[in-house]
């Protein structure tokens, strides 16, 4: 009977490798969602878990006697903790601002349990294999499980099951392995331990099934606690958490907890983004929108009869699908994505533009704020140079640039990076009620001097375009900043590069405590 134990022990290590790596990814994703700065969170979560695994391995040397019982107990604990990791994080977010402490606490506990398992398996398996074969086979199964876990998370877990149900799959894998090992060795354990393990596994199974049935309600409860308004839609895509809330007759769209727009005042953002850019261009036929997955920028561009094609490149197919089919967004964007002039592509904006052979009269960058290294790429001098190459003569580029007052260094860094890429720039700003003071940087392929560009912008007329807010008086205000007496930047501003991503650090260290 004992020789049947070895395969189950190795299977347990495979499951440990699989669930361990996926648990790292789940907790890293949760930390990014609740705390921000993906590069820091992923680095810290993985490092903390690896350290905890080492600590668990150290603790394991003090465990003596009934190692099979202890190993099965560790598997049971790991099953429960991994299964409920997401639900614990979302629930905690509804009651405390310190959800990061809880996420890191779970990463330490999971790391400790995994660290306990590997030495225990080696000790339990030492009767069946020589030391060199034992250690090699145990580590092989653990690393193979890590590979399978990474593939599972990337292609099945996050995009299909989401952060709600993926942890339960991992929990069931650990539980099944523990139960299988128990069935194999039950004659060695005695009736007292058999009864305890049987009852414990039954209780754990019931608890996990209960968690699955209540998972959506728990997640919705946690989400609702995060937002002051009623949550009417919540979903996890492969790339981000998408939430819509409602207050009276108005709706808010959030991506990873950060507001993107409100139906109350989105016109003050999208009209400022689109119409000065379109008006400063010569006859516009082909327009490229990078981001803009809500469809509102495309809605504004469609107001120009000269436009023949609008290409929207947004990474997230769930977001563009919602903009196409969800009644709230479809009404808001006036079904712009269903217009035959509009072509929607789901791809990375940087890679797509770099490889595209198309040229455009106008490029609009309507992406989220550069709060991470991934988004930082789309605000670099290198990216703006690619945009410059893809613009026809007299072409105009505009990018949303965050807040000129709450992230002053970041705003100026974007301006400076565009100038370095060969654009004559014009900073713009507007007060969007639900976002605060917001800004854009418009760039022209140096046909005019900066003074001429500003003068031409201030002379623009919008009577021929159906706008809710924008007029000539508004553009005068948008292009005026006054003296920099409150937010003067004394330190030199660096140009943002792919290899030296200074922008997202400027953004995160902004004046947000004043907001």
C-alpha positions in Angstrom: 0.0 0.0 0.0 2.8 2.4 0.9 4.3 2.2 -2.6 1.0 3.7 -3.9 1.7 6.7 -1.8 4.5 8.1 -3.8 2.5 8.9 -7.0 -0.1 10.8 -5.0 2.6 12.8 -3.2 4.1 13.8 -6.5 0.6 14.6 -7.8 0.1 16.8 -4.7 3.3 18.7 -5.6 2.1 19.2 -9.1 -1.2 20.6 -7.7 0.9 22.8 -5.3 2.9 24.2 -8.1 -0.2 24.9 -10.1 -2.2 26.5 -7.4 0.8 28.3 -6.0 1.7 30.2 -9.2 -2.0 30.9 -9.9 -2.5 32.2 -6.4 0.4 34.5 -6.9 -1.1 35.9 -10.1 -4.6 36.2 -8.5 -3.2 38.1 -5.5 -1.0 40.3 -7.7 -4.1 41.1 -9.9 -6.1 41.9 -6.8 -3.4 44.1 -5.4 -3.1 46.0 -8.7 -6.9 46.5 -8.7 -7.2 47.7 -5.2 -3.8 49.5 -4.7 -2.5 50.3 -8.2 0.9 50.3 -9.8 1.0 46.8 -11.3 4.8 46.6 -11.6 5.3 47.2 -7.9 2.4 45.0 -6.8 3.4 42.0 -9.0 7.0 42.3 -7.9 6.1 42.5 -4.2 3.5 39.8 -4.1 5.7 37.3 -5.9 8.7 38.2 -3.7 6.7 38.0 -0.5 5.2 34.6 -1.4 8.6 33.2 -2.3 10.1 34.5 1.0 7.1 33.0 2.8 7.7 29.7 1.0 11.3 29.7 2.3 10.0 30.5 5.8 7.5 27.6 5.6 10.3 25.3 4.5 12.3 26.3 7.5 9.3 25.8 9.9 8.7 22.3 8.4 11.9 20.9 10.0 10.2 21.3 13.4 7.3 19.0 12.4 7.7 15.5 13.6 5.3 12.5 13.8 2.2 11.8 11.8 3.6 13.6 8.8 0.8 12.3 6.5 -1.8 13.8 8.8 0.0 17.1 8.8 0.4 17.1 5.1 -3.3 16.4 4.5 -4.1 19.2 7.0 -1.9 21.6 5.1 -3.6 20.7 1.8 -7.0 21.3 3.4 -5.9 24.7 4.7 -4.5 25.6 1.3 -7.8 24.6 -0.4 -9.8 26.9 1.8 -7.5 29.9 1.8 -6.9 29.8 -2.0 -10.6 29.3 -2.8 -11.7 32.3 -0.8 -8.8 34.6 -1.5 -10.8 36.8 -3.9 -13.9 36.8 -1.8 -12.0 37.8 1.3 -10.3 40.7 -0.6 -13.6 42.0 -2.1 -15.4 41.7 1.2 -12.6 43.5 3.1 -12.6 46.3 0.6 -16.1 47.2 1.7 -15.1 47.8 5.3 -11.5 49.0 5.3 -9.1 51.1 3.3 -6.3 48.7 4.3 -7.3 45.9 1.9 -3.7 45.8 0.8 -2.7 44.5 4.2 -5.2 41.7 3.9 -4.0 40.7 0.4 -0.4 40.7 1.5 -1.4 38.7 4.6 -3.0 36.1 2.4 0.1 35.9 0.2 2.2 35.2 3.3 -0.1 32.5 4.6 -0.4 30.8 1.2 3.4 31.0 0.8 3.9 29.4 4.2 1.6 26.5 3.4 3.3 25.9 0.1 6.7 26.1 1.7 5.6 23.5 4.3 4.4 21.1 1.6 7.5 20.6 -0.4 9.8 19.4 2.4 7.0 17.2 3.8 6.6 15.5 0.5 10.4 14.9 0.2 10.4 13.4 3.7 7.3 11.2 3.1 8.8 10.0 -0.2 12.3 9.2 1.1 11.4 5.5 1.7 10.7 4.9 -2.0 13.4 6.8 -3.9 17.0 7.7 -3.4 17.8 11.2 -2.3 18.9 12.5 -5.7 15.9 10.9 -7.5 13.5 12.0 -4.8 14.4 15.7 -4.8 14.7 15.8 -8.6 11.2 14.3 -9.1 9.6 16.3 -6.4 10.9 19.6 -7.8 10.2 18.6 -11.3 6.5 18.0 -10.5 6.3 21.4 -8.7 7.8 23.3 -11.6 5.7 21.5 -14.1 2.6 22.4 -12.1 3.8 26.1 -12.2 4.0 26.0 -16.0 0.5 24.5 -16.3 -0.8 27.0 -13.8 0.6 30.0 -15.6 -0.9 28.8 -18.9 -4.2 28.1 -17.1 -4.4 31.6 -15.6 -3.5 33.4 -18.8 -5.8 31.5 -21.2 -8.6 30.1 -19.1 -8.6 31.5 -15.5 -8.6 35.2 -15.9 -10.3 35.6 -19.3 -13.0 33.0 -18.9 -13.6 32.2 -15.2 -12.4 35.5 -13.8 -11.1 36.3 -10.3 -14.4 35.0 -8.8 -14.3 31.3 -9.8 -10.6 30.7 -10.7 -9.6 30.4 -7.0 -12.3 27.8 -6.4 -10.9 25.6 -9.2 -7.5 25.7 -7.5 -9.1 24.9 -4.2 -10.9 21.9 -5.6 -7.7 20.6 -7.2 -5.9 20.7 -3.8 -8.8 19.2 -2.0 -9.1 16.3 -4.5 -5.4 15.5 -4.3 -5.6 15.5 -0.5 -8.7 13.2 -0.5 -7.1 10.9 -3.0 -4.0 10.6 -0.9 -6.2 10.0 2.2 -8.0 7.2 0.5 -4.7 5.6 -0.5 -3.2 5.7 3.0 -6.3 5.5 5.2 -5.4 2.0 6.5 -2.2 3.4 7.8 -3.9 6.2 9.8 -6.3 4.4 12.1 -10.0 4.8 12.7 -9.7 8.0 14.8 -7.8 9.9 12.2 -10.0 8.4 9.4 -13.1 9.8 10.9 -11.7 13.2 11.5 -10.3 13.6 8.0 -13.6 12.3 6.5 -15.6 14.8 8.4 -13.2 17.6 7.8 -13.1 17.0 4.0 -16.9 16.9 3.9 -17.2 20.2 5.8 -14.6 21.8 3.5 -16.4 20.6 0.4 -19.7 22.0 1.7 -18.0 25.4 2.6 -16.5 25.6 -0.9 -19.7 24.8 -2.6 -21.4 27.4 -0.5 -18.8 29.9 -1.4 -19.3 29.2 -5.1 -23.1 29.7 -4.9 -22.7 33.0 -3.0 -19.7 34.3 -4.8 -21.4 36.7 -7.1 -23.4 38.2 -4.2 -20.3 38.6 -2.1 -18.4 40.2 -4.9 -21.3 42.6 -5.6 -21.6 43.4 -1.9 -17.9 44.3 -1.8 -18.1 46.3 -5.1 -21.2 48.1 -3.8 -19.3 49.1 -0.7 -16.5 50.6 -2.8 -18.9 52.9 -4.7 -21.3 55.4 -3.3 -23.8 54.8 -6.1 -25.7 51.7 -7.0 -23.7 49.2 -9.0 -25.6 48.2 -12.1 -22.9 46.3 -13.9 -19.7 44.5 -12.8 -17.4 42.2 -14.8 -13.8 41.2 -14.9 -12.3 41.1 -18.4 -8.9 39.7 -19.3 -7.4 43.1 -18.7 -9.4 45.1 -16.2 -12.4 45.3 -13.9 -15.3 47.1 -15.5 -18.0 48.6 -13.3 -20.9 50.9 -14.0 -22.9 52.7 -11.3 -26.1 54.7 -11.3 -27.1 57.9 -9.5 -30.6 59.2 -10.4 -30.6 59.2 -14.3 -26.9 59.3 -14.7 -24.3 56.6 -15.0 -20.6 56.3 -14.2 -18.1 54.0 -15.9 -15.0 52.7 -13.9 -12.1 50.7 -15.0 -10.1 49.1 -12.2 -11.8 51.4 -9.8 -10.8 54.6 -11.6 -13.6 56.7 -13.1 -13.5 56.9 -16.9 -16.6 58.9 -17.6 -20.0 60.0 -16.3 -23.1 60.6 -18.5 -23.6 63.7 -16.4 -20.7 65.6 -18.0 -18.7 63.3 -20.5 -19.4 65.9 -23.2 -17.0 68.3 -21.4 -14.3 65.6 -21.9 -15.0 64.2 -25.3 -15.9 67.5 -27.1 -12.7 69.0 -25.8 -10.8 65.9 -27.0 -12.3 65.7 -30.5 -13.4 69.1 -31.9 -10.3 71.3 -31.5 -8.3 68.5 -33.1 -10.7 68.0 -36.0 -11.0 71.8 -36.6 -7.2 72.4 -36.7 -6.7 69.7 -39.3 -7.2 70.2 -43.0 -10.0 68.2 -44.6 -10.1 65.1 -42.4 -10.8 61.7 -44.1 -9.2 59.1 -41.9 -9.2 59.2 -38.1 -7.5 56.8 -35.7 -8.7 56.5 -32.1 -6.4 54.6 -29.7 -8.4 53.6 -26.7 -11.9 55.2 -26.7 -13.5 51.8 -26.0 -16.7 53.5 -24.7 -17.5 54.8 -28.3 -18.0 58.5 -27.3 -15.0 59.9 -29.1 -16.1 58.0 -32.3 -19.6 59.6 -31.8 -18.1 63.1 -31.9 -15.9 62.3 -34.9 -18.9 61.1 -36.9 -20.3 64.6 -36.8 -17.9 65.5 -39.6 -19.2 64.6 -43.0 -15.7 64.6 -44.6 -14.7 61.6 -42.5 -14.5 58.4 -44.5 -13.1 56.0 -41.9 -12.6 55.8 -38.2 -10.4 53.1 -36.8 -10.8 52.4 -33.1 -8.0 50.3 -31.5 -8.8 49.2 -28.0 -7.2 46.3 -26.2 -10.3 45.0 -24.3 -12.9 43.2 -26.4 -15.3 43.2 -23.4 -15.2 47.0 -23.2 -15.9 47.5 -26.9 -18.5 44.8 -26.8 -20.3 46.6 -24.0 -20.1 49.9 -26.0 -21.7 48.1 -29.0 -24.4 46.2 -27.2 -25.0 47.4 -23.6 -28.1 49.7 -23.7 -26.6 52.4 -21.4 -23.3 52.8 -23.4 -25.0 52.2 -26.8 -27.4 55.1 -26.1 -24.6 57.3 -24.8 -22.4 56.8 -27.8 -25.3 56.9 -30.2 -24.4 53.4 -31.5 -21.2 54.8 -33.0 -19.5 51.4 -33.2 -22.4 50.1 -35.5 -21.7 52.9 -38.0 -20.3 51.5 -41.3 -17.5 54.2 -41.1 -16.2 52.8 -37.8 -13.9 49.8 -37.6 -13.2 48.4 -34.1 -10.0 46.4 -33.6 -9.0 44.7 -30.3 -5.2 45.0 -30.1 -2.4 46.6 -28.2 -2.3 50.2 -29.5 1.5 50.4 -29.5 2.1 47.2 -31.4 -0.8 47.7 -33.8 0.3 51.2 -34.8 4.0 50.2 -35.1 3.1 47.4 -37.5 0.3 49.3 -39.4 0.9 50.5 -42.9 -2.0 52.9 -42.8 -1.8 56.7 -42.5 -4.2 59.1 -40.8 -5.2 62.8 -40.8 -5.9 62.8 -37.1 -4.8 60.5 -34.2 -6.6 60.7 -30.9 -5.2 58.9 -27.8 -8.1 58.3 -25.4 -6.4 55.9 -23.0 -6.6 55.6 -19.2 -4.1 57.6 -17.1 -0.5 56.4 -17.1 -0.7 54.9 -13.7 1.2 51.7 -14.6 4.3 50.7 -16.6 2.0 49.1 -19.3 0.1 52.3 -19.9 3.3 54.4 -19.7 4.4 53.0 -23.1 1.6 54.8 -24.8 2.9 58.2 -23.5 6.5 57.8 -24.5 8.6 59.8 -26.9 9.0 56.6 -28.9 5.3 56.1 -29.2 4.7 59.7 -30.2 7.4 59.3 -32.9 5.5 56.4 -34.3 2.3 58.6 -34.3 4.2 61.3 -36.1 5.3 58.9 -38.9 1.7 57.6 -39.3 0.2 61.1 -39.6 -0.1 62.7 -43.1 1.3 66.2 -43.7 -0.7 68.7 -41.7 -1.8 65.9 -39.4 -2.8 66.5 -35.8 -2.4 64.4 -32.7 -4.1 64.8 -29.3 -3.8 62.8 -26.1 -5.6 62.9 -22.9 -2.9 63.9 -20.3 -4.5 63.7 -16.9 -4.9 66.7 -14.7 -2.6 69.7 -15.1 -3.1 70.6 -11.5 -3.3 67.3 -9.6 -0.6 65.7 -11.6 1.4 68.7 -12.9 4.7 67.0 -13.5 3.0 64.2 -15.4 1.1 66.7 -17.6 4.3 68.6 -18.4 6.2 65.4 -19.0 3.7 64.4 -21.7 4.0 67.8 -23.3 7.8 67.6 -23.3 7.8 64.1 -24.7 5.5 65.1 -27.6 7.7 68.0 -28.4 10.8 65.8 -28.4 9.0 63.5 -30.9 8.7 66.4 -33.4 5.3 68.0 -32.5 4.5 71.6 -31.9 2.3 71.3 -28.9 -0.7 73.1 -27.3 -1.7 72.2 -23.8 -5.5 72.4 -23.1 -7.6 72.0 -20.0 -11.2 72.0 -18.8 -13.1 71.5 -15.6 -15.0 68.2 -15.9 -17.4 68.2 -12.9 -17.0 64.6 -12.0 -13.3 64.3 -12.8 -12.0 67.7 -11.6 -9.6 69.8 -13.7 -8.5 67.7 -16.7 -6.1 68.2 -19.5 -5.0 67.3 -23.0 -1.9 68.0 -25.1 -2.5 68.7 -28.8 0.3 68.3 -31.2 0.8 69.4 -34.8 3.5 68.3 -37.2 5.3 71.7 -36.8 3.5 73.4 -39.7 3.0 76.4 -37.4 4.9 77.8 -34.4 3.5 77.2 -31.0 2.2 80.8 -30.9 0.6 80.4 -34.3 -1.0 77.1 -33.2 -2.4 78.7 -30.1 -3.8 81.6 -32.1 -5.4 79.4 -34.7 -7.0 77.3 -31.9 -8.4 80.4 -30.2 -10.0 81.5 -33.5 -11.8 78.2 -34.1 -15.6 78.4 -34.6 -18.0 75.5 -33.7 -21.4 76.7 -34.9 -21.5 74.1 -37.7 -21.1 71.3 -35.2 -23.7 70.0 -32.8 -22.0 70.4 -29.4 -23.6 70.5 -26.0 -20.9 72.7 -24.4 -18.0 73.6 -26.6 -18.0 77.0 -28.3 -15.4 79.7 -29.1 -15.6 81.2 -25.6 -14.8 77.7 -24.2 -11.7 77.2 -26.4 -10.3 80.6 -25.2 -10.7 79.3 -21.6 -9.3 75.8 -22.5 -6.1 77.3 -23.9 -5.5 79.6 -21.0 -3.6 78.5 -17.8 -2.6 81.8 -16.1 0.5 82.0 -14.0 1.9 78.9 -12.3 1.9 80.3 -8.8 0.2 77.3 -7.2 1.6 74.4 -9.1 4.9 75.6 -10.4 7.3 72.8 -11.2 10.7 73.8 -10.0 12.5 70.5 -10.7 13.5 69.7 -14.3 11.0 67.4 -16.1 12.5 64.4 -17.9 11.3 63.1 -21.3 9.3 59.8 -20.9 11.0 56.8 -22.6 10.2 53.1 -22.7 13.5 52.2 -21.1 13.1 55.0 -18.5 9.4 55.3 -17.6 9.4 58.4 -15.5 5.9 59.5 -16.4 4.0 57.0 -14.3 6.1 57.8 -11.3 5.3 61.5 -11.8 1.7 60.6 -12.1 1.6 58.5 -8.9 3.4 61.2 -6.9 1.1 64.0 -8.0 -0.9 66.4 -5.9 -3.7 63.9 -5.5 -4.1 64.7 -1.8 -5.5 68.1 -2.8 -8.2 66.5 -4.9 
